[in-house]
C-alpha cells in the first residue's frame, strides 16, 4: 500500500487550513470517491479515502489553497449534501497529527513517514487509496497547533491507550504527548484535570489520590519519589532497615500501621477493650478494677490482660473507619 505524502501546514493563521478530513461513516463509498476525484479534476490538490478496522470511513481533501476552517467545512458539507440522496456527513475538520497517526500515515512532527516506521502488516492497518492533481499535485497538510483543546487531547490519549488506563499510565502518555507544551510547575495539575475528563475520576489535585496511586503518579516525573504511607499519605521511609510494612503495604509509623484495627473476641466477634480485654457474652476476662490494688497485683493483671489479648482476642480491621489521608484531603 502506497503512503500519502504528508507535510506540516505552514499557514501562520490558526483559523486557516488546507487539508480537511470528512467523516463519511455510513455513506455510499463509491459516490464519495467519485465526488473526491471530481474535486481534484476541478483544481483541488489531492484526496484520499480511508477505511479503519472498525469500518469507520473518511475522505481527506487538500484544497487548492488554504481557507478559513469554518466556511470551508460548511462548503464541503454542502457540496456532499447536493449529491444524490442528500448524504449528510458526521463532521469536517482539519487534518491533525492525531488523525494522521490514526490513519497510519506517520507523524510529521517526528519527521517520519509511515514507510520509515516499524508498522504492522497491511491486514492490521487502515486501508487507504489516494490521488493527486495530475499537473499541480499537492501533499496532505497536517495542522500542528501549539495548543490543543482538552477534547482533542482526551481523544488522542484514548486513541493510544483505550478506555481503561490507570492514572500512572495516563500520566506517562500525557507527558509524552503534551509535556513539552506545558509549564513544568503545572504539569501534574493539568494532567489530573485531563484524567478526570478521560475517566470521570473526581481527582483534581495530588492530595485527592490514594497513597498507592499517588506514589506511582509522582514517580512518572521523579523516579526517586518516596513511597506513601497507606494510612496518612505522608512520605514513608525507603525500603531498608527502618521501613515499616504490613501485608505488603507501606506505613510511616507504628501508629499508622495499627490505625483502623480493633480487638474482637475469637468466639463471638464482639468488641474487646485493648487495656482490659473482656467478653461478657463468652464469660472470659477480668472485671475492670475500680481502685488500685498494689503494684504486684496490677502487674499480674497487666500480664494476664496481655495474655488474654493474644489467646482470646483477634485483631480485625474496622471497615467503618475513614483513613487519615481522606480526612486530610478535605481539610
C-alpha positions as CSV (number, residue, x, y, z in Angstrom):
1,X,0.0,0.0,0.0
2,X,1.4,3.4,-1.0
3,X,1.8,6.1,1.5
4,X,0.2,9.5,1.0
5,X,2.7,12.4,1.2
6,X,2.2,14.5,4.3
7,X,3.8,17.7,5.4
8,X,3.3,20.2,8.2
9,X,0.9,23.0,7.4
10,X,2.9,26.3,7.0
11,X,-0.2,28.5,7.3
12,X,0.6,31.1,10.0
13,X,-3.0,32.0,10.7
14,X,-4.5,29.4,13.2
15,X,-8.0,29.8,11.7
16,X,-6.9,28.6,8.3
17,X,-6.2,25.1,7.0
18,X,-5.7,23.5,3.6
19,X,-6.4,19.8,4.2
20,X,-9.7,18.6,5.7
21,X,-11.0,15.3,7.0
22,X,-14.6,14.3,6.4
23,X,-16.2,11.6,8.5
24,X,-18.2,9.7,5.9
25,X,-19.1,6.7,8.0
26,X,-22.3,5.0,6.8
27,X,-22.4,7.0,3.5
28,X,-22.1,5.4,0.0
29,X,-18.4,4.8,-0.6
30,X,-18.4,4.9,-4.4
31,X,-20.4,8.1,-4.6
32,X,-18.0,9.9,-2.3
33,X,-14.9,8.6,-4.1
34,X,-16.3,9.9,-7.4
35,X,-17.0,13.3,-5.7
36,X,-13.4,13.5,-4.4
37,X,-12.0,12.6,-7.8
38,X,-14.1,15.3,-9.4
39,X,-12.8,17.9,-6.9
40,X,-9.3,17.0,-7.9
41,X,-10.1,17.4,-11.6
42,X,-11.7,20.8,-10.8
43,X,-8.5,22.1,-9.3
44,X,-8.0,20.7,-5.7
45,X,-4.6,19.3,-4.9
46,X,-5.3,15.8,-3.6
47,X,-7.9,13.5,-2.0
48,X,-7.8,10.2,-0.2
49,X,-10.3,7.6,1.1
50,X,-9.5,5.8,4.4
51,X,-11.3,2.8,5.9
52,X,-10.4,2.0,9.5
53,X,-10.5,-1.5,11.0
54,X,-13.7,-0.7,12.8
55,X,-15.4,0.2,9.5
56,X,-15.4,3.9,10.1
57,X,-14.7,5.7,6.8
58,X,-13.2,9.1,6.0
59,X,-12.5,11.3,3.0
60,X,-9.4,13.6,3.1
61,X,-9.3,16.6,0.8
62,X,-6.5,19.0,0.1
63,X,-7.8,22.3,-1.3
64,X,-6.1,24.3,-4.0
65,X,-5.3,26.9,-1.4
66,X,-5.7,27.4,2.4
67,X,-9.1,28.6,3.6
68,X,-10.8,29.6,6.8
69,X,-11.8,26.5,8.7
70,X,-15.4,27.0,9.4
71,X,-16.6,28.4,6.0
72,X,-14.5,25.7,4.2
73,X,-16.0,22.9,6.4
74,X,-19.5,24.2,5.6
75,X,-18.8,24.4,1.9
76,X,-17.5,20.8,1.9
77,X,-20.6,19.5,3.8
78,X,-22.9,21.4,1.5
79,X,-21.2,20.0,-1.6
80,X,-21.6,16.4,-0.4
81,X,-25.2,17.1,0.6
82,X,-26.0,18.1,-3.1
83,X,-25.1,14.5,-4.2
84,X,-28.0,12.1,-5.0
85,X,-29.7,11.0,-1.8
86,X,-28.5,14.2,0.0
87,X,-25.9,12.4,2.2
88,X,-25.1,14.2,5.5
89,X,-21.5,13.9,6.8
90,X,-20.8,13.5,10.6
91,X,-18.2,16.2,10.8
92,X,-15.5,18.1,8.7
93,X,-12.2,19.0,10.5
94,X,-8.6,19.9,9.6
95,X,-6.1,17.1,9.3
96,X,-4.2,16.9,12.6
97,X,-1.3,14.9,13.9
98,X,-3.7,12.6,15.9
99,X,-5.8,11.8,12.8
100,X,-2.6,11.3,10.8
101,X,-1.4,8.7,13.3
102,X,-4.9,7.2,13.3
103,X,-4.7,6.7,9.6
104,X,-1.2,5.1,9.8
105,X,0.4,7.9,7.8
106,X,3.4,8.5,10.1
107,X,4.0,11.7,12.2
108,X,5.0,14.9,10.6
109,X,6.2,16.3,13.9
110,X,8.7,13.4,14.2
111,X,9.9,13.9,10.7
112,X,9.0,10.4,9.7
113,X,6.6,8.9,7.2
114,X,4.9,5.6,7.6
115,X,7.4,3.9,5.3
116,X,10.1,4.7,7.7
117,X,8.3,3.3,10.8
118,X,8.0,-0.3,12.0
119,X,4.3,-0.6,11.2
120,X,2.2,-3.8,11.4
121,X,1.2,-5.7,8.3
122,X,-1.4,-4.2,6.0
123,X,-4.0,-6.5,7.4
124,X,-3.7,-4.7,10.8
125,X,-3.7,-1.2,9.3
126,X,-6.4,1.1,7.9
127,X,-6.9,0.7,4.1
128,X,-6.2,3.8,2.1
129,X,-6.4,5.0,-1.5
130,X,-5.3,8.4,-2.7
131,X,-4.9,10.6,-5.8
132,X,-3.2,13.9,-6.5
133,X,-3.9,16.5,-9.2
134,X,-2.2,15.4,-12.4
135,X,-0.4,18.7,-13.2
136,X,-0.4,20.6,-9.8
137,X,-0.2,17.9,-7.2
138,X,-0.2,18.9,-3.5
139,X,0.6,16.9,-0.4
140,X,-1.7,16.5,2.6
141,X,-1.1,19.4,5.0
142,X,-1.1,18.4,8.7
143,X,-2.1,21.1,11.3
144,X,0.2,21.1,14.3
145,X,-1.2,23.7,16.7
146,X,0.8,24.6,19.8
147,X,-2.3,24.4,22.0
148,X,-4.9,21.7,21.7
149,X,-8.4,21.7,23.2
150,X,-8.9,19.3,26.0
151,X,-11.4,17.3,23.9
152,X,-8.7,16.7,21.3
153,X,-6.1,15.7,24.0
154,X,-8.5,13.2,25.5
155,X,-9.4,11.7,22.1
156,X,-5.7,11.3,21.3
157,X,-4.9,9.6,24.6
158,X,-7.9,7.3,24.2
159,X,-6.9,6.5,20.7
160,X,-3.5,5.3,22.0
161,X,-4.5,3.7,25.4
162,X,-8.1,2.8,25.0
163,X,-10.6,3.4,27.8
164,X,-9.1,1.5,30.8
165,X,-5.8,3.3,31.5
166,X,-4.9,3.9,35.2
167,X,-3.7,7.3,36.4
168,X,0.0,6.4,36.1
169,X,-0.3,5.0,32.5
170,X,-2.4,8.1,31.6
171,X,0.2,10.4,33.0
172,X,3.0,8.7,31.1
173,X,1.2,9.1,27.8
174,X,0.2,12.7,28.7
175,X,3.8,13.6,29.4
176,X,4.9,12.0,26.2
177,X,2.4,13.9,24.0
178,X,1.8,17.2,25.7
179,X,4.5,17.6,28.4
180,X,6.7,19.9,26.2
181,X,3.8,22.4,25.7
182,X,3.0,22.7,29.5
183,X,4.7,24.7,32.2
184,X,6.6,22.2,34.4
185,X,5.1,23.5,37.7
186,X,1.6,23.0,36.3
187,X,2.0,19.7,34.6
188,X,0.7,17.4,37.3
189,X,-2.4,19.5,37.9
190,X,-3.1,19.8,34.2
191,X,-2.7,16.0,33.8
192,X,-5.1,15.2,36.6
193,X,-7.7,17.5,35.2
194,X,-7.5,15.8,31.9
195,X,-7.6,12.4,33.5
196,X,-10.9,13.4,35.1
197,X,-12.3,14.2,31.6
198,X,-10.9,10.9,30.4
199,X,-12.2,8.6,33.2
200,X,-14.8,10.5,35.1
201,X,-12.5,10.5,38.1
202,X,-13.1,13.1,40.9
203,X,-9.3,13.6,41.4
204,X,-8.2,17.1,40.7
205,X,-5.1,17.5,42.8
206,X,-2.4,15.2,44.1
207,X,-3.9,15.2,47.6
208,X,-7.0,13.5,46.2
209,X,-5.1,10.5,45.1
210,X,-5.0,7.3,47.2
211,X,-1.4,6.7,48.6
212,X,-0.6,3.8,46.2
213,X,-1.8,5.8,43.1
214,X,0.0,8.9,44.4
215,X,3.3,7.1,44.6
216,X,3.0,5.7,41.0
217,X,1.8,9.1,39.7
218,X,4.7,11.1,41.3
219,X,7.3,8.6,40.0
220,X,6.3,9.4,36.4
221,X,8.0,12.8,37.0
222,X,10.5,11.7,39.7
223,X,11.5,8.0,39.7
224,X,13.0,8.6,43.2
225,X,9.8,9.9,44.7
226,X,9.2,8.3,48.1
227,X,6.5,5.7,48.7
228,X,3.5,7.0,50.5
229,X,2.0,5.8,53.8
230,X,-1.1,3.7,53.2
231,X,-2.8,5.3,56.2
232,X,-1.9,9.0,56.2
233,X,-0.4,9.5,52.7
234,X,2.8,11.1,54.0
235,X,6.2,10.1,52.7
236,X,7.4,6.8,54.3
237,X,10.9,5.6,54.9
238,X,12.5,3.9,51.8
239,X,12.9,0.1,51.8
240,X,15.6,-0.9,54.2
241,X,16.2,-1.2,57.9
242,X,13.8,1.5,59.0
243,X,10.9,0.7,56.6
244,X,7.6,-0.4,58.0
245,X,5.4,-2.8,56.1
246,X,2.3,-4.8,56.9
247,X,0.8,-7.3,54.5
248,X,2.7,-5.6,51.6
249,X,1.5,-2.1,52.5
250,X,3.9,0.7,53.5
251,X,3.4,2.8,56.7
252,X,5.3,5.7,58.1
253,X,4.9,4.8,61.8
254,X,3.6,2.1,64.1
255,X,0.6,4.4,64.9
256,X,-0.4,4.4,61.2
257,X,0.2,0.6,60.9
258,X,-2.1,0.0,63.8
259,X,-4.7,2.6,62.9
260,X,-8.1,1.2,62.0
261,X,-7.6,-2.1,63.9
262,X,-9.7,-3.3,66.7
263,X,-9.7,-6.3,69.0
264,X,-12.5,-8.7,68.8
265,X,-13.4,-11.9,70.6
266,X,-12.3,-15.0,68.7
267,X,-15.5,-16.8,69.6
268,X,-18.3,-14.3,69.1
269,X,-16.6,-11.5,67.3
270,X,-17.7,-8.9,69.8
271,X,-15.6,-5.8,70.6
272,X,-12.8,-6.2,73.2
273,X,-11.1,-3.4,75.0
274,X,-7.3,-3.4,74.4
275,X,-6.4,-2.4,78.0
276,X,-8.9,-4.6,79.9
277,X,-9.8,-7.3,77.5
278,X,-13.1,-9.0,78.5
279,X,-16.1,-10.6,76.7
280,X,-19.2,-10.8,78.8
281,X,-21.0,-12.9,76.2
282,X,-18.3,-15.7,76.3
283,X,-17.6,-15.2,80.1
284,X,-13.8,-14.5,79.9
285,X,-11.6,-11.7,81.2
286,X,-11.4,-9.7,84.4
287,X,-13.7,-7.1,85.6
288,X,-12.0,-3.7,85.5
289,X,-10.7,-2.7,88.9
290,X,-12.4,0.3,90.5
291,X,-9.3,1.2,92.6
292,X,-5.7,0.3,92.7
293,X,-4.7,-3.0,94.5
294,X,-1.0,-2.6,94.7
295,X,1.9,-2.9,92.2
296,X,2.2,-6.7,92.4
297,X,-1.5,-7.3,91.6
298,X,-1.5,-4.6,88.9
299,X,1.5,-6.2,87.3
300,X,-0.3,-9.6,87.4
301,X,-3.4,-8.1,85.9
302,X,-1.4,-6.5,83.1
303,X,0.4,-9.7,82.3
304,X,-3.0,-11.6,82.3
305,X,-4.6,-8.9,80.1
306,X,-1.7,-9.2,77.6
307,X,-2.1,-13.0,77.5
308,X,-5.9,-12.7,77.0
309,X,-5.3,-10.3,74.1
310,X,-3.1,-12.9,72.5
311,X,-5.1,-16.1,73.1
312,X,-8.7,-15.0,73.4
313,X,-8.8,-11.9,71.1
314,X,-8.1,-11.3,67.4
315,X,-7.2,-8.1,65.6
316,X,-9.6,-7.1,62.9
317,X,-9.9,-4.1,60.5
318,X,-12.5,-1.6,61.2
319,X,-14.3,-1.1,57.9
320,X,-16.3,1.8,59.1
321,X,-13.3,3.9,59.9
322,X,-12.1,6.5,57.4
323,X,-8.4,6.6,56.5
324,X,-6.4,9.6,57.6
325,X,-5.4,10.6,54.1
326,X,-9.0,11.1,53.2
327,X,-9.6,13.4,56.1
328,X,-6.5,15.4,55.3
329,X,-7.8,15.8,51.7
330,X,-11.0,17.5,52.9
331,X,-9.2,19.8,55.4
